[in-house]
Amino acid sequence: MSAFSGCFDISLSRITSSAQSLNEDNSVNVFKHSGTMLSGKLGIRYTYPKGMILPFAEL
């Protein structure tokens, strides 16, 4: 087993929120927001190869 390996991660998140505000004339405004976020990560991982527990570090 090699101690170095490559890693690749893709994350997709959907975010929604809403808020209300009260105007001076006592009317209510409702604000709704939504979006989708896509992020990716590419890196190198080192795994300590000795012992029963194998800790690792990523860059």
Short mmCIF file of the C-alpha atoms (twelve columns), coordinates in Angstrom:
data_MODEL
# 
_entry.id   MODEL 
# 
loop_
_atom_site.group_PDB 
_atom_site.id 
_atom_site.type_symbol 
_atom_site.label_atom_id 
_atom_site.label_alt_id 
_atom_site.label_comp_id 
_atom_site.label_asym_id 
_atom_site.label_seq_id 
_atom_site.Cartn_x 
_atom_site.Cartn_y 
_atom_site.Cartn_z 
_atom_site.pdbx_PDB_model_num 
ATOM 1  C CA . MET A 1  0.000   0.000  0.000  1 
ATOM 2  C CA . SER A 2  1.361   3.402  -0.959 1 
ATOM 3  C CA . ALA A 3  1.379   6.134  1.717  1 
ATOM 4  C CA . PHE A 4  0.467   8.839  -0.847 1 
ATOM 5  C CA . SER A 5  -2.797  8.972  -2.776 1 
ATOM 6  C CA . GLY A 6  -4.867  11.470 -4.713 1 
ATOM 7  C CA . CYS A 7  -8.292  12.655 -3.573 1 
ATOM 8  C CA . PHE A 8  -11.171 14.269 -5.449 1 
ATOM 9  C CA . ASP A 9  -14.381 15.564 -3.874 1 
ATOM 10 C CA . ILE A 10 -17.493 17.211 -5.361 1 
ATOM 11 C CA . SER A 11 -20.192 18.774 -3.189 1 
ATOM 12 C CA . LEU A 12 -23.614 19.990 -4.293 1 
ATOM 13 C CA . SER A 13 -25.704 22.022 -1.819 1 
ATOM 14 C CA . ARG A 14 -29.169 23.549 -2.095 1 
ATOM 15 C CA . ILE A 15 -29.785 26.587 0.116  1 
ATOM 16 C CA . THR A 16 -33.164 28.231 0.793  1 
ATOM 17 C CA . SER A 17 -34.156 30.923 3.277  1 
ATOM 18 C CA . SER A 18 -36.978 33.337 3.953  1 
ATOM 19 C CA . ALA A 19 -37.379 36.439 6.118  1 
ATOM 20 C CA . GLN A 20 -40.180 38.809 7.016  1 
ATOM 21 C CA . SER A 21 -40.077 42.504 7.787  1 
ATOM 22 C CA . LEU A 22 -42.741 44.842 9.074  1 
ATOM 23 C CA . ASN A 23 -43.099 48.214 7.336  1 
ATOM 24 C CA . GLU A 24 -44.063 51.500 8.969  1 
ATOM 25 C CA . ASP A 25 -47.651 51.092 7.670  1 
ATOM 26 C CA . ASN A 26 -47.907 47.633 9.362  1 
ATOM 27 C CA . SER A 27 -47.680 45.716 6.082  1 
ATOM 28 C CA . VAL A 28 -45.468 42.629 5.939  1 
ATOM 29 C CA . ASN A 29 -42.773 42.042 3.318  1 
ATOM 30 C CA . VAL A 30 -41.624 38.466 2.766  1 
ATOM 31 C CA . PHE A 31 -38.205 37.852 1.216  1 
ATOM 32 C CA . LYS A 32 -37.384 34.391 -0.160 1 
ATOM 33 C CA . HIS A 33 -33.938 33.375 -1.373 1 
ATOM 34 C CA . SER A 34 -32.781 30.114 -2.892 1 
ATOM 35 C CA . GLY A 35 -29.646 28.931 -4.597 1 
ATOM 36 C CA . THR A 36 -27.488 25.973 -5.493 1 
ATOM 37 C CA . MET A 37 -23.779 25.765 -4.736 1 
ATOM 38 C CA . LEU A 38 -21.336 23.391 -6.430 1 
ATOM 39 C CA . SER A 39 -17.795 23.071 -5.131 1 
ATOM 40 C CA . GLY A 40 -14.911 20.747 -5.855 1 
ATOM 41 C CA . LYS A 41 -11.674 19.768 -4.179 1 
ATOM 42 C CA . LEU A 42 -8.577  18.110 -5.595 1 
ATOM 43 C CA . GLY A 43 -5.673  17.170 -3.376 1 
ATOM 44 C CA . ILE A 44 -3.046  14.789 -2.076 1 
ATOM 45 C CA . ARG A 45 -3.441  12.544 0.978  1 
ATOM 46 C CA . TYR A 46 -0.648  11.028 3.066  1 
ATOM 47 C CA . THR A 47 -1.555  8.047  5.244  1 
ATOM 48 C CA . TYR A 48 0.826   6.886  7.977  1 
ATOM 49 C CA . PRO A 49 1.285   3.220  6.975  1 
ATOM 50 C CA . LYS A 50 2.263   1.600  10.315 1 
ATOM 51 C CA . GLY A 51 0.072   0.353  13.140 1 
ATOM 52 C CA . MET A 52 -3.562  -0.605 13.506 1 
ATOM 53 C CA . ILE A 53 -4.797  3.009  13.332 1 
ATOM 54 C CA . LEU A 54 -3.896  4.796  10.094 1 
ATOM 55 C CA . PRO A 55 -3.997  8.590  10.570 1 
ATOM 56 C CA . PHE A 56 -3.897  10.761 7.451  1 
ATOM 57 C CA . ALA A 57 -3.257  14.373 6.388  1 
ATOM 58 C CA . GLU A 58 -4.644  16.099 3.280  1 
ATOM 59 C CA . LEU A 59 -3.553  19.076 1.244  1 
# 
